[in-house]
Amino acid sequence: MRADRGRNPSGPSASIRSSHGQITAGNARVIVNGDQTFNTYLAAPGPSPGTRRRVAVEKALHRWEPAELGIHVTVDGMWFVPYVKRGHDGEVREVLAQAWRGEGVRMVVVRGRSCTGKTRCILEAVRAQQPDVPLIRPAGPEGLLAVLDTGTGSGAVVWLDEIDRFLRGADGSLVAERLLDTLADDHGPVFVGTIWADTWTELTARPGTIKTVAPRRLLEAVKVVDVPRIFGSDDLDRARIAFGPRLMETVRAAADSGELVQNLVGGPQLIRLFETAEPYLSAVLAAAMDLFRIGFAAPIPADTLYQAAYSLLSNRHRSRRPGDWFGSALSRATQTIKDAVSALELARSDPEGDGLVGHVLADYLQEYAKQFRSAVRISPELWEIASAGAQDWPTASSLATEAQFRSEASVVPGLLRRTVELGGVGAWAEIACRAADAGDLSILDQLTAVAESDPGASMGYPGFLWFEIAVLHYATGASERAEAALARAGEDFIDWGAIAIAREKCGDSLGAEAAAQQDYEDTGYRDAWLDKLIPHRLHVGDLAGAERAADAMATTGDPYGWAEIGNDLFGKRDFTGAERAYRRAAELGNGTSWIEVGRTLVKIGDDGGAEAAFLQAAEAHIDEPCYAWEELAALRERRGDVAGAEAAAARSFGLGWARIAVIREARGDRVGAEAAAESEGRTGAGWARLAEMRERSGDRCAAEAAATKSAPFDRHGVFGSSDGWRRIIDCRRALGDWAGALEACRQYGTADDRHAQALHAEVCERAGHYGEAEATAERCAAVGDLGAWQRIAAVRAEDGDDDLNFRLSHFGVNSDGSLRNGPRRR
């Protein structure tokens, strides 16, 4: 849904009192099991009439079993091997100590790869400082919202292992906003969580979906501590002493890789099980992996796993399958390895042991699936099986979110409907949002009827839905109905930026500007002007309206809207108009725009005015004055003011020298060009530009000599356009000179850069060096990057050979980077 700023209204009215550790509230009750008292948070409806489901549990820390908190059993069946502290442990403990003192943030998230000790790190940190603290573990987003509704006090810890489970799906934005509100209070519980590093990247960098804005804001607001994947030599020495003879073999197995935790929990053995599995076990494990990849994080029901595994079998294996093929494969998949771990584990969805029974994929294989099966295509049949197998709405919602991210437009509507069927009323707003984006007005009456029924009132869903209905009405031009729906949505559930552009398209410019102002007042962001009104008005030719919006934005202290107008006019080659817009931005306080004023004046031919503008920028206390000095150096060099150019270049952090080198090379002054490139001496960019110019002129020897001088500067960074060898390779690729391009790849050396390795593989393939191409692809894939294999597959597909594409999309690769299922090499 668009509105990421919606806040849940106050939770159910609850008078909370404490008596012998008991809490009674509108959505909590006490469960007594022998002499153990603990609290269970409830949500309606339950499995039978008149009951409510348990969605979170609170117990004293020492009463929790390790498995309940996500701790892995280790080899030989040990739950708690001696803990070896590393550098990050001190940081986590200090953050928690500050939180309990009422200082700093009250939420810490430990980030790292699977089986690196994230959860144990958090547990040991809490246990070391508050061994009897009340610890609350929500089962999912619904449970966390129930906990937040009770107003749990500052004496508790809320356990959010794999925090992304709470931030995805229909409730993700709402959960994030509620957490942000709770953290903004002076008092409240301490939140601890874990997250995979690549999942963090997905949640903080996914473009194009406003639902990720609140989760991203939350993750950027908390304290993050990284756990390294490996143990250093000193860490291994201390582990060897702490573990003693019983685990000595495990420590020795980790000596080369440093992957001690992974070996403790049997991770490498799980990979060997899958990669050496017979076809039926392979299908069961691959099915569990693919279901996980598309968002099926809940326990997988046996019939769903059966159907998914059957869908992955070849026709030959289907026709020859033994009668007990699934039961036998499932038995092997659930068999423990070294008394520590199994590929699939029996699990229940309810924190108290009730609810859905199914199988959960070992998280080491979850990470393996994301790395080595990422190229495997998800079939429509598997999406259908997953949808039917979803037994609760968070699972269906998670599937819908992943389908949207994968652009599986054909399956998203069905998954959203499935979410609604299972009680996830928040999906109605997403259905409405998709209808508005598609211009589908056929369900407007149905959506209105749903909103009138007031579903999920305590969670704010009618507000979200009324907002989306308003957007749909705007799309039809029915402004009055849109405003009426907006009034029913309530302030907390309106994305005023979306309303601004909706009103604008309806012809209500004043209303659009009022909405943009409201968006700024609510969020502190100026996106409604900068990303919506100004671009739209420029696109339709309303320059006066765009300028009016830029002025409104400038009144908030940011005149960059005028710079955007300048960029648009510059692109249309209206240099006079662009110069006026840039100057307006600069005069209103955007000092960087003086650089753009100067560049535009250069285009007009006013070199004197350009120099004055560049000097103005350099002296305007902007963040990066080096760019102003760079432009000034280039301007003076073109005008023949060598001394002035070099003086400016000296203040440009090397950028000006690269520009001077290019100008001198174009004049035929190679000696002067090389002197300038040598003076740059910071990134090698000057030499890289000379390498390209000389390659294009046909002087390959001089080009390679320049590239050699640029390369040492770029080995530490991404292999890109600033590198001389990359520029030479691109020139030769454009000419179809694959032998020359391959020689340049080899000259550069690609062992430390995945972008360069992928390019190397493609060039080898096109040059006919198939063995070298495949060896390069295997090296890349062994560290989880399938880009090289995919480049080779694309080259072969151009020649009509789609075999490699088929193998990648159906089977993926092994952990050593080789192709699965009988590779056919060239």
Number of C-alpha atoms within 10 A of each C-alpha: 24 22 26 23 23 25 22 21 13 12 17 14 11 14 11 14 10 8 7 6 13 16 22 18 18 17 21 22 15 16 13 9 8 6 6 10 16 20 21 26 30 22 17 13 13 13 11 8 8 8 12 15 18 27 25 26 22 24 20 18 19 14 13 14 11 15 10 11 15 13 18 25 19 21 21 15 16 13 16 12 15 11 13 16 13 15 11 14 19 12 15 23 19 12 21 26 18 13 21 21 10 15 12 14 18 28 23 23 24 26 24 21 19 21 24 22 22 27 25 18 23 23 18 17 21 21 14 10 13 18 14 14 16 20 23 28 24 26 21 22 25 20 23 23 25 22 25 20 20 22 17 17 12 15 14 22 25 21 23 23 22 19 21 22 20 25 25 26 28 27 25 23 28 29 25 28 21 23 20 19 14 16 20 12 9 10 17 21 23 22 22 24 20 25 23 22 15 15 16 17 11 14 20 18 12 14 11 9 12 16 25 25 22 26 26 20 15 22 21 11 14 18 17 19 18 20 20 17 19 16 20 15 12 10 16 20 13 12 21 18 12 15 16 12 11 9 16 14 13 21 22 15 14 18 16 10 13 19 23 26 21 21 21 25 28 26 25 15 17 20 17 12 19 20 15 11 16 11 17 23 23 20 24 26 25 20 23 29 23 25 24 24 19 20 22 24 20 25 24 27 18 16 12 21 25 20 18 26 22 20 18 22 18 12 11 8 13 14 9 10 15 11 8 9 17 21 14 13 19 21 12 16 24 17 15 18 20 15 15 19 25 23 28 25 17 14 19 18 18 18 17 14 11 13 16 16 17 19 22 24 24 20 18 21 24 19 20 20 23 17 21 25 23 20 22 19 14 17 13 12 13 20 23 14 18 26 24 13 20 25 20 18 23 28 27 32 31 27 31 31 21 18 20 16 16 12 11 15 12 11 17 23 19 17 27 28 19 24 29 19 14 17 15 24 25 27 29 25 26 21 21 28 23 17 20 21 11 9 12 15 15 9 14 18 11 11 19 17 11 16 24 13 11 15 19 15 14 13 22 22 26 27 31 31 35 28 33 35 30 29 29 28 24 23 20 15 16 14 20 12 17 24 18 14 23 24 15 18 23 16 16 17 25 25 26 25 26 21 27 26 27 27 24 21 17 17 13 14 18 12 17 26 25 15 24 30 23 17 23 19 13 14 12 11 15 21 16 26 28 21 14 18 28 26 19 18 18 18 12 8 11 14 16 11 17 24 18 17 24 25 20 18 25 19 10 14 11 17 23 24 29 31 25 22 25 28 19 18 21 20 11 11 13 15 21 15 17 26 26 18 27 32 24 22 29 25 13 18 17 22 22 25 29 28 28 28 29 30 25 26 21 17 15 15 11 13 18 12 17 25 23 16 24 28 20 19 27 25 12 16 11 14 10 13 21 21 21 30 27 26 26 30 32 27 26 20 23 15 12 11 14 15 12 17 24 21 16 26 30 19 19 23 19 24 26 32 31 29 25 30 30 24 17 19 20 14 12 11 13 15 12 17 25 22 15 25 31 19 19 25 18 15 21 26 28 34 31 29 27 29 30 27 20 20 23 15 10 11 13 16 12 16 25 23 15 25 30 20 21 28 24 13 16 19 15 10 11 14 22 13 14 20 30 33 31 24 24 28 25 18 18 19 17 11 11 13 16 20 17 19 27 24 14 23 22 12 14 23 15 18 11 13 15 22 16 20 23 25 26 28 30 30 29 24 23 21 17 14 16 18 14 15 25 23 16 24 29 24 20 25 25 17 14 22 21 25 20 27 28 20 21 24 22 17 17 18 14 9 9 9 13 14 14 21 20 14 20 23 18 18 20 25 29 23 20 14 23 20 23 15 15 9 12 9 9 9
